[in-house]
Amino acid sequence: MTDSENILFKTLAAKYLWWMMPDEALKRPERIVIQVMNLGDFADVTAVLDAVGEDQAREFLTRAEAGQFSPHSWHYWHYRLGLAEPGGVPPMPTRRIC
């Protein structure tokens, strides 16, 4: 991660993962990206996509865990990243208790 990406991710972590210290959040940058994809404003989403790229965003979306995306964001990102055709968004991840 470059210095500018490190600064960006710390700033985003402080804003979107308010319950964690930014340095702790940096240990799981995918969590920062997912949280920005779910809750971020246009400027923050644009900045994070510029930093990680759409391919990495697709990877994070396809590996998302239950509760990481709202239904609205889940649908939006599947369409936005070309992972689904209209009406073809996969079901959201669910938790299973064994």
Phi and psi restraints in degrees (value plus and minus 20) as a CYANA .aco file:
   2 THR   PHI     -93.1   -53.1
   2 THR   PSI     146.6   186.6
   3 ASP   PHI     -80.1   -40.1
   3 ASP   PSI     -62.1   -22.1
   4 SER   PHI     -87.1   -47.1
   4 SER   PSI     -57.3   -17.3
   5 GLU   PHI     -86.9   -46.9
   5 GLU   PSI     -58.3   -18.3
   6 ASN   PHI     -81.4   -41.4
   6 ASN   PSI     -64.7   -24.7
   7 ILE   PHI     -83.5   -43.5
   7 ILE   PSI     -65.5   -25.5
   8 LEU   PHI     -78.5   -38.5
   8 LEU   PSI     -69.1   -29.1
   9 PHE   PHI     -87.2   -47.2
   9 PHE   PSI     -55.5   -15.5
  10 LYS   PHI     -84.4   -44.4
  10 LYS   PSI     -62.5   -22.5
  11 THR   PHI     -82.9   -42.9
  11 THR   PSI     -65.4   -25.4
  12 LEU   PHI     -87.1   -47.1
  12 LEU   PSI     -57.2   -17.2
  13 ALA   PHI     -82.4   -42.4
  13 ALA   PSI     -62.8   -22.8
  14 ALA   PHI     -83.1   -43.1
  14 ALA   PSI     -53.2   -13.2
  15 LYS   PHI    -103.2   -63.2
  15 LYS   PSI     -60.5   -20.5
  16 TYR   PHI    -127.9   -87.9
  16 TYR   PSI     -35.1     4.9
  17 LEU   PHI    -143.7  -103.7
  17 LEU   PSI      40.1    80.1
  18 TRP   PHI     -81.5   -41.5
  18 TRP   PSI     -39.4     0.6
  19 TRP   PHI    -104.8   -64.8
  19 TRP   PSI     -24.8    15.2
  20 MET   PHI    -139.0   -99.0
  20 MET   PSI     132.0   172.0
  21 MET   PHI     -91.8   -51.8
  21 MET   PSI     119.4   159.4
  22 PRO   PHI     -73.8   -33.8
  22 PRO   PSI     -60.1   -20.1
  23 ASP   PHI     -84.3   -44.3
  23 ASP   PSI     -54.6   -14.6
  24 GLU   PHI     -88.7   -48.7
  24 GLU   PSI     -62.4   -22.4
  25 ALA   PHI     -83.5   -43.5
  25 ALA   PSI     -51.5   -11.5
  26 LEU   PHI     -84.0   -44.0
  26 LEU   PSI     -37.9     2.1
  27 LYS   PHI     -89.1   -49.1
  27 LYS   PSI     -39.9     0.1
  28 ARG   PHI    -151.9  -111.9
  28 ARG   PSI      53.3    93.3
  29 PRO   PHI     -79.5   -39.5
  29 PRO   PSI     -47.0    -7.0
  30 GLU   PHI     -82.6   -42.6
  30 GLU   PSI     -52.2   -12.2
  31 ARG   PHI     -86.7   -46.7
  31 ARG   PSI     -57.6   -17.6
  32 ILE   PHI     -84.4   -44.4
  32 ILE   PSI     -67.5   -27.5
  33 VAL   PHI     -80.0   -40.0
  33 VAL   PSI     -67.0   -27.0
  34 ILE   PHI     -81.6   -41.6
  34 ILE   PSI     -62.7   -22.7
  35 GLN   PHI     -85.1   -45.1
  35 GLN   PSI     -58.6   -18.6
  36 VAL   PHI     -88.0   -48.0
  36 VAL   PSI     -60.9   -20.9
  37 MET   PHI     -81.0   -41.0
  37 MET   PSI     -54.8   -14.8
  38 ASN   PHI    -100.9   -60.9
  38 ASN   PSI     -60.5   -20.5
  39 LEU   PHI    -138.3   -98.3
  39 LEU   PSI     -29.5    10.5
  40 GLY   PHI     -89.8   -49.8
  40 GLY   PSI     134.7   174.7
  41 ASP   PHI    -103.2   -63.2
  41 ASP   PSI     153.3   193.3
  42 PHE   PHI     -77.3   -37.3
  42 PHE   PSI     -65.2   -25.2
  43 ALA   PHI     -83.4   -43.4
  43 ALA   PSI     -62.9   -22.9
  44 ASP   PHI     -89.9   -49.9
  44 ASP   PSI     -60.1   -20.1
  45 VAL   PHI     -83.0   -43.0
  45 VAL   PSI     -64.1   -24.1
  46 THR   PHI     -81.3   -41.3
  46 THR   PSI     -64.1   -24.1
  47 ALA   PHI     -83.3   -43.3
  47 ALA   PSI     -63.2   -23.2
  48 VAL   PHI     -90.2   -50.2
  48 VAL   PSI     -57.4   -17.4
  49 LEU   PHI     -87.8   -47.8
  49 LEU   PSI     -56.5   -16.5
  50 ASP   PHI     -82.7   -42.7
  50 ASP   PSI     -55.8   -15.8
  51 ALA   PHI     -94.6   -54.6
  51 ALA   PSI     -63.1   -23.1
  52 VAL   PHI    -122.4   -82.4
  52 VAL   PSI     -43.7    -3.7
  53 GLY   PHI      66.1   106.1
  53 GLY   PSI     136.9   176.9
  54 GLU   PHI     -89.2   -49.2
  54 GLU   PSI     -52.7   -12.7
  55 ASP   PHI     -81.5   -41.5
  55 ASP   PSI     -64.0   -24.0
  56 GLN   PHI     -87.3   -47.3
  56 GLN   PSI     -58.2   -18.2
  57 ALA   PHI     -81.5   -41.5
  57 ALA   PSI     -60.1   -20.1
  58 ARG   PHI     -80.9   -40.9
  58 ARG   PSI     -63.5   -23.5
  59 GLU   PHI     -81.0   -41.0
  59 GLU   PSI     -65.5   -25.5
  60 PHE   PHI     -82.2   -42.2
  60 PHE   PSI     -60.2   -20.2
  61 LEU   PHI     -85.8   -45.8
  61 LEU   PSI     -63.1   -23.1
  62 THR   PHI     -90.7   -50.7
  62 THR   PSI     -40.9    -0.9
  63 ARG   PHI    -123.5   -83.5
  63 ARG   PSI      -8.1    31.9
  64 ALA   PHI     -80.8   -40.8
  64 ALA   PSI     128.1   168.1
  65 GLU   PHI    -119.1   -79.1
  65 GLU   PSI     143.5   183.5
  66 ALA   PHI     -76.0   -36.0
  66 ALA   PSI     115.3   155.3
  67 GLY   PHI      68.1   108.1
  67 GLY   PSI     -25.7    14.3
  68 GLN   PHI    -101.6   -61.6
  68 GLN   PSI     -43.0    -3.0
  69 PHE   PHI    -147.4  -107.4
  69 PHE   PSI     122.3   162.3
  70 SER   PHI     -94.7   -54.7
  70 SER   PSI     140.2   180.2
  71 PRO   PHI     -76.3   -36.3
  71 PRO   PSI     -61.1   -21.1
  72 HIS   PHI     -80.6   -40.6
  72 HIS   PSI     -69.4   -29.4
  73 SER   PHI     -85.5   -45.5
  73 SER   PSI     -58.3   -18.3
  74 TRP   PHI     -77.5   -37.5
  74 TRP   PSI     -68.7   -28.7
  75 HIS   PHI     -87.7   -47.7
  75 HIS   PSI     -66.9   -26.9
  76 TYR   PHI     -74.4   -34.4
  76 TYR   PSI     -71.1   -31.1
  77 TRP   PHI     -89.4   -49.4
  77 TRP   PSI     -52.5   -12.5
  78 HIS   PHI     -83.9   -43.9
  78 HIS   PSI     -60.7   -20.7
  79 TYR   PHI     -91.9   -51.9
  79 TYR   PSI     -67.2   -27.2
  80 ARG   PHI     -80.8   -40.8
  80 ARG   PSI     -57.6   -17.6
  81 LEU   PHI    -114.4   -74.4
  81 LEU   PSI     -12.6    27.4
  82 GLY   PHI      50.9    90.9
  82 GLY   PSI       6.9    46.9
  83 LEU   PHI    -112.9   -72.9
  83 LEU   PSI     -26.9    13.1
  84 ALA   PHI    -171.9  -131.9
  84 ALA   PSI     126.2   166.2
  85 GLU   PHI    -108.3   -68.3
  85 GLU   PSI     141.2   181.2
  86 PRO   PHI     -71.1   -31.1
  86 PRO   PSI     109.5   149.5
  87 GLY   PHI      61.5   101.5
  87 GLY   PSI     -20.2    19.8
  88 GLY   PHI    -134.6   -94.6
  88 GLY   PSI       3.1    43.1
  89 VAL   PHI     -91.9   -51.9
  89 VAL   PSI     111.2   151.2
  90 PRO   PHI     -87.5   -47.5
  90 PRO   PSI     139.9   179.9
  91 PRO   PHI     -82.5   -42.5
  91 PRO   PSI     132.0   172.0
  92 MET   PHI     -87.9   -47.9
  92 MET   PSI     132.1   172.1
  93 PRO   PHI     -81.3   -41.3
  93 PRO   PSI     126.8   166.8
  94 THR   PHI    -145.9  -105.9
  94 THR   PSI     136.6   176.6
  95 ARG   PHI    -108.7   -68.7
  95 ARG   PSI     123.4   163.4
  96 ARG   PHI    -144.6  -104.6
  96 ARG   PSI     112.7   152.7
  97 ILE   PHI    -128.8   -88.8
  97 ILE   PSI      99.9   139.9
